[in-house]
Amino acid sequence: MITRKTPAQLDLMAAAGDVHGRCMKLISGLIRPGVTTAELDAAAEKFIRSQGGVPTFKGFRGFPGSICASPNSMVVHGIPGPYELRKGDIISVDIGVTLDGWVADAACTFPVGQIDPKTADMLKVTKESLDLGAAQMVPGKRVGDIGNAVQTHVEAAGYSVIRTLVGHGIGQNMHEDPQIPNYGTPGKGPLIEAGMVFAIEPMVNVGGPGVYADESDGWSVYSDDDSMAAHFEFTVAATEAGPRILTPWDKI
């Protein structure tokens, strides 16, 4: 069942989103060669807790980190640890914040110093596809409109949408109904109504769309062909006034 949130509840989610955005800004300032993903994780957890929040991911289904930190061909769910960032890397940072019982979930993929032009373009296109998908969060649209907006933009640029990983509803739980694929047919899928809140999260490979899970850690997911991968995400509410991005990390 897809739950609808009241305006007051959306404000509570936006408050969690504010903590999230300031945390993402803090982390963005720490990203440089030589920094470990464990150091990013520690900084994020310290900040979130200092704001009265809880790192949503920590302990979720046994996940050991406060953030997901996924470099290069790792798409999502990277466990923070000893990996040292290197010039030319990219790093996806996915952060969840729970504040007063409400969840904000969003991600950004950052360059580490100068990166190759193809990868830089893929990051740009993926962020654009997120913006286009979020713009579909309008009452009367359907979930297929979100996925189609993402897919059309990504594939027109020559990149691949990962089809086995999806976005999701969100609220007092990190994962709620419905699933939000990054591909789809316009006018198909569940109807979007005011008060619905979705985590929209394009996941894109430079190469083919295939991915595999690393059985050694049970979490991290990589592109099949070892090509660079990007992950961008917002928590977005549908309102009568239009889409409301509750995690505007790109505006902070």
C-alpha positions in Angstrom: 0.0 0.0 0.0 1.3 3.5 -0.9 0.9 5.8 2.1 0.3 9.5 1.7 1.8 12.0 4.0 0.2 15.1 5.4 1.7 18.6 4.9 2.9 18.5 8.5 4.6 15.1 8.0 6.2 16.4 4.8 7.7 19.2 6.9 9.1 16.6 9.3 10.7 14.8 6.4 12.1 18.1 5.1 13.7 18.7 8.5 15.4 15.3 8.1 16.3 16.3 4.6 18.0 19.5 5.9 20.2 17.5 8.2 20.9 15.2 5.2 21.9 18.1 2.9 24.2 19.7 5.4 25.8 16.3 6.0 26.3 15.8 2.3 27.9 19.2 2.0 30.3 18.3 4.9 31.3 15.0 3.2 31.8 16.7 -0.2 34.4 19.0 1.4 36.3 15.9 2.7 36.5 14.1 -0.6 40.1 14.2 -1.8 42.9 11.7 -2.6 44.1 9.8 0.4 40.9 10.0 2.4 39.4 6.6 3.3 35.8 5.7 3.0 35.8 4.8 6.7 36.8 8.4 7.5 33.9 9.7 5.5 31.6 7.4 7.3 32.8 8.5 10.7 32.4 12.1 9.8 28.9 11.6 8.6 27.8 9.6 11.7 29.2 12.2 14.0 27.4 15.0 12.2 24.1 13.3 12.0 24.1 12.4 15.6 25.1 16.0 16.6 21.9 17.2 14.9 19.7 14.9 16.9 19.4 12.4 14.0 20.2 8.7 13.6 22.1 7.2 10.6 19.3 5.2 9.0 21.5 2.7 7.3 23.5 1.7 10.3 22.3 -1.7 11.4 19.7 -1.9 8.6 19.5 -5.6 7.8 22.9 -5.8 9.4 24.6 -3.1 7.3 27.7 -2.0 9.3 28.1 1.6 8.0 26.4 4.9 8.5 26.7 5.7 4.8 27.1 3.7 1.6 30.4 4.6 -0.1 30.8 3.1 -3.5 33.8 3.9 -5.7 34.2 3.6 -9.5 32.5 0.5 -10.9 30.7 -0.2 -7.6 27.2 1.0 -8.1 25.7 1.0 -4.6 25.9 -0.4 -1.1 29.6 0.0 -0.6 30.7 -0.7 3.0 32.9 2.0 4.3 36.4 0.8 5.2 40.1 1.2 4.4 39.7 2.1 0.7 41.7 5.3 0.0 40.3 7.6 -2.6 42.6 8.3 -5.6 42.7 11.0 -8.1 40.5 10.1 -11.0 38.1 8.0 -8.9 34.4 8.7 -8.5 32.6 7.9 -5.3 28.9 7.5 -4.7 27.9 8.7 -1.2 24.4 7.5 -0.2 23.2 8.9 3.2 20.1 8.1 5.2 19.0 10.3 8.1 16.2 9.5 10.5 15.0 12.5 12.5 12.0 12.4 14.9 10.9 9.1 13.3 11.0 10.3 9.6 13.5 9.3 7.0 15.4 11.3 4.4 17.4 9.3 1.8 19.6 10.7 -1.0 22.8 10.2 -2.8 25.4 12.0 -5.0 28.4 10.7 -7.0 31.4 12.9 -6.6 34.6 13.1 -8.7 37.9 12.8 -6.9 40.0 15.5 -8.5 40.0 15.5 -12.3 38.3 12.6 -13.9 38.1 11.4 -17.5 35.7 13.3 -19.8 33.5 10.3 -20.5 32.9 9.6 -16.8 32.4 13.3 -16.2 29.7 13.4 -18.8 28.0 10.3 -17.4 27.8 12.0 -14.0 26.3 15.1 -15.6 23.7 13.0 -17.5 22.8 10.9 -14.5 22.1 14.0 -12.4 20.1 15.5 -15.2 18.0 12.3 -15.4 17.3 12.6 -11.6 16.1 16.1 -12.1 13.9 15.0 -15.0 12.5 12.1 -13.0 11.8 14.3 -10.0 9.9 16.7 -12.2 7.3 13.9 -12.8 6.2 13.9 -9.2 3.0 15.6 -10.0 -0.5 14.4 -8.9 -2.1 12.7 -11.9 1.2 11.4 -13.3 2.2 7.7 -13.0 5.3 5.9 -11.8 6.1 4.9 -15.4 6.5 8.6 -16.2 9.3 8.8 -13.7 11.2 5.8 -15.1 10.6 6.9 -18.7 12.0 10.4 -18.1 15.2 8.9 -16.5 15.6 6.1 -19.2 15.0 8.3 -22.2 17.6 10.9 -21.1 20.3 8.3 -20.1 19.9 6.1 -23.1 19.9 9.1 -25.5 23.3 10.0 -24.2 24.6 6.4 -24.8 24.7 5.1 -21.2 22.8 2.3 -19.6 20.1 2.3 -16.9 20.5 -0.5 -14.4 17.2 -2.3 -14.4 17.6 -4.6 -11.4 18.0 -1.8 -8.9 15.1 0.6 -8.1 14.0 3.5 -6.1 11.2 3.2 -3.5 8.5 4.8 -1.4 9.8 6.3 1.9 8.4 7.8 5.1 8.6 6.5 8.6 10.3 3.5 7.0 13.2 3.7 4.6 11.7 1.3 2.1 7.9 1.6 1.5 5.7 0.9 -1.5 6.0 1.3 -4.4 9.1 0.4 -6.3 10.4 3.1 -8.6 12.2 1.7 -11.6 14.5 3.9 -13.7 12.8 2.8 -16.9 9.2 2.6 -17.9 6.3 3.5 -20.1 4.6 6.9 -19.8 1.1 6.7 -18.3 1.7 3.2 -16.8 2.1 2.1 -13.2 0.7 3.4 -9.9 -1.0 6.7 -9.9 0.9 9.6 -8.2 -1.2 11.4 -5.7 -0.5 14.4 -3.5 1.3 13.4 -0.3 3.1 10.5 -1.8 6.9 10.5 -1.2 9.4 8.6 -3.3 13.1 8.1 -3.3 14.0 8.5 -6.9 17.5 7.2 -7.6 18.9 6.7 -11.1 21.7 4.2 -11.2 23.7 4.3 -14.5 26.6 2.5 -16.1 29.0 3.9 -18.7 28.9 0.4 -20.3 26.2 -2.2 -20.3 23.3 -2.4 -17.8 24.3 -5.6 -16.1 25.4 -5.7 -12.4 26.5 -8.4 -9.9 26.5 -8.6 -6.2 29.8 -9.2 -4.3 29.1 -12.4 -2.4 32.2 -11.9 -0.2 30.5 -9.0 1.7 26.9 -9.6 0.8 26.2 -5.9 0.0 28.2 -4.2 -2.7 27.0 -4.2 -6.3 29.2 -3.7 -9.3 28.8 -3.1 -13.0 29.3 -6.4 -14.9 31.8 -5.0 -17.3 33.8 -3.0 -14.7 32.6 0.3 -16.3 32.2 3.4 -14.2 28.8 3.7 -12.4 26.9 6.7 -11.0 24.1 7.0 -8.4 22.1 10.1 -7.8 19.1 10.3 -5.5 16.5 12.7 -4.0 13.6 12.1 -1.7 10.7 13.8 -3.5 7.1 14.6 -2.4 4.2 15.1 -4.8 2.2 18.1 -3.8 -0.6 20.1 -5.5 2.0 22.9 -6.0 4.3 20.5 -7.8 7.3 18.3 -6.8 8.8 19.1 -3.4 12.4 17.9 -3.1 12.9 17.1 0.6 16.6 16.4 0.3 18.0 19.3 -1.8 21.6 18.5 -1.3 22.5 20.3 -4.6 21.1 23.6 -3.3 23.1 23.7 0.0 
